[in-house]
Amino acid sequence: MPEILIVEDEAELRENICAILELKGYDVHFAENGLEAIKKLNKINPDLIISDIMMPYIDGYELFNRIRQEERTKYIPFLFLTAKSDLTSVRQGMNIGADDYITKPFSTDDLVKSIEARLEKVKNFNQKFDKILSGIRSSLPHELRTPLMGILGLSEMITTDYQEYSKEEIFDFVQRINYSAKRLLNRIEKFLQLTDLELIANSDMLNKIYEARVNEEEIKLFARNNFIVNNRFKDISFNIEEAYLKIHPKFFSVIISELLENACKFSSNNTEIKLTGKKMGDYYELSFNDSGVGMSETNVKNINEFLVMDSENGKIDGNGLGLVFVKKALTLFNGKLEIESEKGKGTKVIIKIPLVLSNNNNLNKLISV
């Protein structure tokens, strides 16, 4: 059964909580204050911590901060105990990142349900995370091997037979090594971005309000910072209306880069890519149009982890993680994804993200990251 650490300075309440949880089959540990809890955590690794806020020596807030600073304990779910009338403590606890709170006085059912709900959320997250890791383990060797072999092969040619090559040939080799290295970094970042998104999706960070600014200059900056897109920058036309969107800025920039990258990878040089952004009611609509290879109806319907899009000539370079990320990120922030594509005739990808409406929101209170 899961291990739970109870941190409570009131002896009777502490004993009652321990007794209730032990009867439910949990492996229970306790500490009388924050200092004792820190010592306990050097010996145990609980699945959940429940802590009072007002305690001697170290209060609950300080205990929480110290736990979050340690790599071994930073991800342990943490619930605060607080008086029902003390709303200020509740807000402060949630603002610093606590997973939940239990108000005193509480019934046995309330206590057990709160614990079960948090442990179930952790269990579900671990299952999802294991699925992601399983996919990464199966796909990562191939996805990293291709650019890595290019780097190793060309660098070995230079180091062993450099005297046989002209300066122009060596310069060409170095350019190709650089390109392979960027591809390798690009693929690693995709895996990390998707994993990061899964972590955010299963945390309380989504309870915050985020703001991302969109305008033509920002979009062009995203394009120039993506080495794949930058090679096709002259083919892209921009028509972007300025707005503020309800989405994490980091994820918004990744969405833009991924969709531009796909438009570039799956269309030929010197063919136009159109990027248009405009306000549509309560949403902001961005469309990405290319006249490339397109996708089959099956691939449009099944944009899943590690999907590889096919062309008439076989597999196209890529593992589908970009569209997976876009789909998941938009879902988290109440956005929408629409794809219109026909094999051999191109693709139109439309994303819709909720607008920050000035008449309903105070922009000064928004969290911009």
Protein Blocks (a to p, Z undefined) as FASTA:
>chain_A
ZZdddddfblklmmmmmmmmmmnopacdddfbfklmmmmmmmbccfbdcddfbdghiafk
lmmmmmmmpmklmmgccdddddfklmmlmmmmmmnopabdcdddddfklmmmmmmmmmmm
mmmmmmmmmmmmmmmmmmmmmmmmmmmmmmmmmmmmmmmmmmmpcfklmmmmmmmmmmmm
mmmmmmmmmmmmmmmmmmmmmmcklmpccdddddfklmmmmmmmpmklmmmmmmpccddd
dddddddfklmmmmmmmmmmmmmmmpcehiacddddddehjbccdddddfbebpafklmm
mccehiacddfkbccedehlmmmmmmmmmmmnopacdddddehiapcdddddddddfklp
cfklpccZZ
